[in-house]
Amino acid sequence: MSSPALPSPSRRRPALDWRVRFGVLALIWGFSFLFIKVGTEGFAPFQVTFGRLLFGTAVLAVALMVKRDRLPRGARTWGHLTVAAFLLNALPFSLFSYAELTIPSTLAGICNATTPLWGMVLSLVALSEDRPTRVRAAGLGIGFVGVLTVLGAWQGFSGLDVTGTALALLASFSYAVGWIYVRRTLSGTGASNLALAGSQVGVATLQLAVVTPLFTSLPTHVEVLPLLSVVALGALGTGYAMLLQYGVVAEVGPTTASMVTYFIPVIATAAGLAVLGEHLAWNTPVGAVIVLAGAALTQTRTSRRRTPPPTGAAPSTTSATSPGPTSPADPAVPTSPTVPTSPAEPAVPAAPTSPATTPAARHP
């Protein structure tokens, strides 16, 4: 008598419902801006970034060992990963850390939400298959009106620090450039998403290991709260959150998973107000809503009409449209061939989904 077949591991449902994991992911990435702010109270910006990447790499390395996954191969792939690590990790993480020396974490989180706007502008130039539509063009215009509203442009930028705000916007722009680069260079490498993500974050850690000693000195004393913030920023925001994200994407698809993007600035704002006691002028939350509305419109896709099958032909089981991922970081969130992340988080290469997908925003 044969024993009953055991259920396939791939069919086992996770212990937690995807909605719970989705909520945890949004909380982690939303609080990343708070962690950055607290971290810079005890460490230099480059040190915050280095610690973040170091602890994030440690978590991803453990996951790679547990899954017995192999690192990517080929000098060309590693060359592209080095550029991606700079554009999607080392540079924007450092810019956000420097920005939050002079601007509140709430504003940094809102600036992070502009990544889909930059992504659309760049994709129209760099990706020939992306064609503008009236709705997407309107979304772009609305989004940038929202940015001007957040900044209080009509009243001299509401007393905001122009340099810090510019650094945060530049960080979001860097995410968009990085996602375009990854989409054009790192699809079809044959390596798993986890292997590419771990390698990219690891390379970024090495980049900061070289830069940090050149521009900073060891702190004379280490405060507990900033240290815990950096550990949480890396282990949770850059390591564990990425693993959560992969699970959600695998279960419900990149389009649904990328909706986490629109929760990040809300949570970042709530955390800054409730925990850090930051103050917001009326135009900041109003502008944030306008930015998110514009960002959502830039990610719309025109549906294709389905062609009726020939008489007698078997009905097709596939959809005529293939909606690609939309996003915030981690951010953070990217698209094909990248898995959506928070602008607070790194974009990492993934299997291509739809050729119509464009980069979008996940992460501090």
C-alpha positions in Angstrom: 0.0 0.0 0.0 1.5 3.3 -1.1 1.7 6.2 1.3 -0.2 9.3 0.5 1.7 12.0 -1.5 3.1 14.8 0.6 2.1 18.3 -0.4 4.5 20.1 -2.6 6.6 22.7 -0.8 5.8 25.2 -3.5 2.1 24.9 -2.7 2.4 25.4 1.0 0.8 28.6 2.1 2.8 31.0 4.2 1.9 31.1 7.9 0.8 34.8 7.6 -1.8 36.0 5.2 -0.3 38.2 2.4 -2.3 41.2 3.7 -0.6 41.0 7.0 2.8 40.8 5.4 1.9 43.7 3.0 1.0 45.8 6.1 4.3 44.9 7.8 6.2 45.8 4.7 4.5 49.2 4.5 5.2 49.9 8.1 8.9 49.0 7.8 9.5 51.1 4.7 7.4 54.0 6.1 9.4 54.0 9.3 12.7 53.9 7.4 12.7 57.7 7.2 12.3 58.0 10.9 15.2 55.5 11.4 17.4 57.6 9.1 16.6 60.8 11.1 17.4 59.2 14.4 20.5 57.5 13.0 21.9 60.8 11.9 21.7 62.1 15.4 24.5 59.8 16.5 26.4 59.0 13.3 27.5 60.8 10.1 25.3 60.3 7.1 27.8 58.0 5.3 28.1 55.9 8.5 24.3 55.6 8.6 24.3 54.4 5.0 27.2 52.0 5.5 25.6 50.5 8.6 22.3 50.2 6.8 23.9 48.3 3.9 26.0 46.1 6.2 23.1 44.8 8.2 20.9 44.5 5.2 23.6 42.4 3.4 24.0 40.2 6.5 20.2 39.3 6.4 20.3 38.6 2.7 23.4 36.5 3.0 21.8 34.3 5.6 18.8 33.9 3.3 21.0 33.0 0.4 22.8 30.3 2.6 19.5 28.9 3.9 18.1 28.6 0.3 21.5 27.5 -1.0 21.3 29.9 -3.8 24.2 30.7 -6.1 25.6 34.2 -6.7 25.4 35.6 -10.3 28.2 34.7 -12.6 30.1 36.7 -15.3 32.2 39.8 -15.2 29.6 41.7 -17.3 26.8 40.9 -14.9 28.9 42.0 -11.9 29.8 45.2 -13.7 26.2 46.1 -14.2 25.4 45.2 -10.6 28.2 47.6 -9.5 26.5 50.5 -11.4 23.1 49.4 -10.1 24.4 49.3 -6.6 25.6 52.9 -6.9 22.4 54.3 -8.5 19.9 52.3 -6.4 21.7 52.0 -3.0 24.9 53.8 -2.3 23.9 57.2 -3.8 20.2 57.6 -2.9 20.7 56.1 0.6 23.5 58.6 1.3 21.5 61.5 -0.2 18.5 60.8 2.0 20.8 60.6 5.0 22.4 64.0 4.2 19.0 65.5 3.4 17.5 64.5 6.8 20.2 66.5 8.5 18.2 69.7 7.6 14.7 68.5 6.6 12.1 66.6 8.6 11.6 62.9 7.9 8.1 63.6 6.8 9.3 65.7 3.9 11.9 63.1 3.0 9.2 60.5 2.8 7.0 62.7 0.5 10.0 63.5 -1.8 10.5 59.8 -2.1 7.0 59.5 -3.6 8.1 61.5 -6.6 10.1 58.6 -8.0 7.3 57.5 -10.4 7.2 61.0 -11.9 11.0 61.0 -12.6 10.6 57.4 -13.9 8.0 58.3 -16.4 10.0 61.3 -17.8 13.1 59.1 -18.1 11.3 56.1 -19.5 9.9 58.2 -22.4 13.5 59.1 -23.3 15.3 55.8 -22.6 12.6 53.1 -23.3 11.3 53.3 -26.9 8.3 51.0 -26.1 6.9 53.5 -23.6 4.5 55.8 -25.2 2.9 58.7 -23.4 -0.9 58.9 -23.1 -3.1 61.9 -22.2 -3.8 60.3 -18.8 -0.2 59.7 -18.0 0.9 63.1 -19.2 -1.8 64.7 -17.0 -0.5 62.6 -14.1 3.0 63.9 -14.7 1.8 67.5 -14.6 -0.4 66.9 -11.6 2.4 65.2 -9.8 4.8 68.1 -10.2 2.1 70.6 -9.2 1.9 68.5 -6.0 5.7 68.8 -5.6 5.4 72.6 -5.8 2.6 72.5 -3.3 4.6 70.5 -0.9 7.5 73.0 -1.2 5.2 76.0 -0.8 6.7 77.6 -4.0 4.2 80.5 -3.9 5.6 81.6 -0.5 9.3 81.1 -0.9 9.3 77.4 -0.2 7.7 77.7 3.2 11.0 78.3 4.9 12.2 74.8 4.0 15.9 74.0 3.6 16.4 74.2 -0.2 19.6 72.1 -0.2 18.2 69.3 2.0 15.0 69.2 -0.1 17.0 69.1 -3.4 19.1 66.2 -2.0 15.9 64.2 -1.2 14.5 64.9 -4.7 17.9 64.0 -6.3 17.8 60.7 -4.3 14.4 59.9 -5.9 15.7 60.8 -9.3 18.6 58.4 -8.8 16.2 55.6 -8.1 14.5 56.3 -11.4 17.8 56.4 -13.3 18.8 53.1 -11.6 15.6 51.3 -12.5 16.0 52.3 -16.2 19.5 51.1 -16.1 18.6 47.8 -14.5 15.8 47.2 -16.9 18.1 47.6 -19.9 21.0 45.7 -18.6 20.1 43.0 -16.0 17.2 41.1 -17.5 17.8 37.5 -18.5 20.9 36.9 -16.4 19.7 33.5 -15.2 20.3 34.4 -11.6 17.5 34.4 -9.0 16.0 37.6 -7.7 17.4 36.9 -4.2 20.9 36.3 -5.6 20.9 39.5 -7.6 19.5 41.5 -4.7 22.0 40.2 -2.2 24.8 40.8 -4.6 23.7 44.3 -5.4 23.4 45.3 -1.8 26.7 43.6 -1.0 28.5 45.6 -3.7 27.0 48.8 -2.4 28.3 47.9 1.1 31.8 47.6 -0.4 31.4 51.0 -2.1 30.5 52.6 1.2 33.3 50.8 3.0 35.7 52.6 0.7 34.0 56.0 0.8 33.0 56.3 4.5 36.6 56.3 6.1 37.6 59.1 3.6 34.9 61.5 4.8 34.2 60.5 8.4 35.9 59.6 11.6 34.9 57.1 14.2 32.4 58.6 16.7 33.9 59.3 20.1 31.0 57.5 21.8 28.0 55.4 20.5 24.5 56.2 21.6 22.1 53.3 21.9 19.1 54.8 20.1 20.9 55.9 16.9 22.7 52.5 16.8 19.4 50.6 17.1 17.9 52.8 14.4 20.7 51.9 12.0 20.4 48.2 12.8 16.6 48.3 12.2 17.1 50.4 9.1 19.4 47.7 7.6 18.2 44.4 9.0 14.5 45.3 8.7 14.2 47.9 6.0 16.9 46.6 3.6 17.1 42.9 4.4 13.9 41.5 5.9 11.6 43.8 4.0 13.0 42.6 0.7 12.3 39.0 1.6 8.8 40.0 2.6 8.4 41.7 -0.7 9.4 38.7 -2.7 6.9 36.6 -0.9 4.0 39.1 -1.5 5.0 39.5 -5.2 5.1 35.7 -5.7 1.7 35.3 -4.1 -0.4 38.2 -5.4 1.7 39.6 -8.3 3.8 42.7 -8.7 0.9 45.1 -9.5 -0.9 44.5 -6.2 2.4 44.3 -4.2 3.6 47.6 -5.6 0.6 49.4 -4.1 2.7 49.5 -0.9 4.2 52.5 -2.5 1.2 54.7 -1.8 1.2 53.8 1.9 4.9 54.7 2.5 4.6 58.6 2.6 1.5 58.3 4.7 3.2 56.1 7.3 6.4 58.2 7.1 4.3 61.4 7.8 2.4 59.7 10.7 5.7 58.4 12.2 7.4 61.8 12.0 4.5 63.6 13.6 3.7 61.1 16.4 7.2 59.9 17.3 9.5 62.8 16.5 7.0 65.6 17.0 7.7 67.1 13.6 5.5 70.0 12.4 3.8 70.2 9.1 2.3 73.2 7.3 -1.1 72.6 5.6 0.5 72.5 2.1 2.7 69.5 2.9 0.0 66.8 3.3 -2.2 68.4 0.6 0.7 68.4 -1.8 1.5 64.8 -0.9 -2.0 63.7 -1.8 -1.6 65.5 -5.2 1.8 63.9 -5.8 0.4 60.4 -5.1 -2.6 61.0 -7.4 -0.3 62.1 -10.2 2.1 59.2 -9.6 -0.9 56.8 -9.8 -2.0 58.3 -13.1 1.5 57.9 -14.6 1.3 54.2 -13.9 -2.0 53.6 -15.8 -2.0 51.4 -18.9 -4.2 51.5 -21.9 -5.9 48.2 -22.2 -5.7 46.4 -25.5 -8.8 45.2 -27.3 -9.0 41.4 -27.4 -9.1 39.9 -30.9 -11.9 37.4 -31.3 -10.5 33.9 -31.9 -11.2 32.3 -35.3 -14.3 30.3 -35.6 -13.8 26.9 -34.0 -10.6 27.9 -32.3 -10.2 27.0 -28.6 -10.7 30.0 -26.3 -7.6 31.6 -25.0 -6.8 31.2 -21.4 -4.5 34.2 -21.2 -5.5 37.8 -20.7 -5.1 40.3 -23.6 -3.4 42.7 -21.3 -0.4 42.1 -19.1 -0.4 44.8 -16.5 3.1 45.5 -15.3 4.1 46.4 -11.8 3.6 49.9 -10.6 5.2 51.3 -7.5 6.7 53.6 -5.0 11.0 52.0 -1.8 12.6 51.1 -0.3 12.4 51.8 -0.8 10.7 52.2 -3.0 8.8 50.6 -6.2 10.5 49.4 -9.4 9.2 47.4 -12.3 10.2 44.9 -14.9 12.8 43.7 -14.9 13.0 44.8 -11.3 10.8 43.7 -8.4 8.9 46.6 -6.9 10.7 48.0 -3.9 10.4 51.1 -1.7 12.2 54.1 -2.8 13.6 53.6 0.6 14.9 50.3 -0.7 17.0 49.0 -3.5 15.5 48.0 -6.8 16.6 44.5 -7.7 16.4 42.7 -11.0 13.6 40.2 -11.6 12.1 38.2 -14.3 10.5 40.5 -16.9 6.7 40.7 -16.8 5.1 43.0 -19.4 7.1 44.9 -22.0 4.9 47.9 -21.3 6.0 48.3 -17.7 7.9 51.5 -16.6 9.9 52.3 -13.6 8.0 53.5 -10.6 8.8 54.6 -7.0 9.7 52.1 -3.0 12.0 53.6 -0.8 14.0 56.0 1.7 
